[in-house]
Every structure is written in C-alpha cells, then in structure tokens.
Amino acid sequence: MHVVRIHPNAGEGVSFWAEDDRGFNGGAGDLVDLLAMIAEYVDADSRIGEWRAELVPGQQSSSVVAQH
C-alpha cells in the first residue's frame, strides 16, 4: 500500500504539507484541499493502487487520515 505522509506546518504559509517516497510534495491551507490534491496525484499515477494518508504530528506516531 502506498503511503503519503501529511505534516502540520507550524510556520508561515500552508497549514499542511505532504510527501511520499515517489517524490510527491504539496501543501494546502486545509486538510480537505490537501487530501483532494493527493487523490488527484494518485489517480494520475497508474502504478499506485491502494493508498493511505498518514498524519505525522511532530514527534508522535503516525495516524491514518484517509485510506483508499
């Protein structure tokens, strides 16, 4: 299963940013917009089947935000 990691941004700019091991990197002002961006990215790459987004809250363990 493909994993996209979502990070809250404590600095200026976007509220959340995401990255994966295939080179995806994106950010958005809210989580819904970022998940939509990730879904578009995954849909465009036919090599990615099932995927999930994990919220990485600082130093704590990850939690699943969305899974498809």
N, C-alpha and C positions, 0 to 999 in steps of 0.2 A: 504494500500500500504506500502510495506517495504521500509525503508529509510536507506541509507548508507551515513554517513557524511564524507566529504573529507576536510582535513585541509592542508593548505600550511605549510611547515616546514621551519622556518627561520634559524634553527640551522644546524649543520653538518649532513651528512648522506643523507637520501632520500629527494626529493623535495616535495613530498606529502605523507600523510598517511591518512588512512580511518578507520572508526569504525562504528559499529552498536549496537543495543540493544541485539543481539543474541550472541555476543562475537567475532565477526569478528574484526580483527585488522591486517592491512597490509600497506606496504609502497612501493613506487616506485620512480624512478628517473624522470619520466614524467607522465603526466595525462593520456595519452593513455594507457600506461602499467598498471597503477593502475585501470583504468576502465575495462581493459581486465581481471585483477585479480578478480575484484568484480564480473564480469559476470560469471567467472568460479565458484566462490563461490556460487552465487545464483543458477546457473544451477545444482549444486551438491546437493542442499537442496530442495527437492521436496515440502516442506511446504511453500516455498516462491513463490508467483505468480508474480504479478506486483511489480516492484521496481523502485526506483529512487535514483540517487546520488545527494547530495546537497553539494555545495562548501561553506564552513564556513570560510569566510575571516576575521579572527580576531574577533573584537567586532561588526562587521556589521551583518546585517541579512543574512540568507542563500539564495542561488540562485541555481536553478536546473541545474545540469551539464548534466545529462542523465536520461532518463526515458524509461523503457521497460515494 
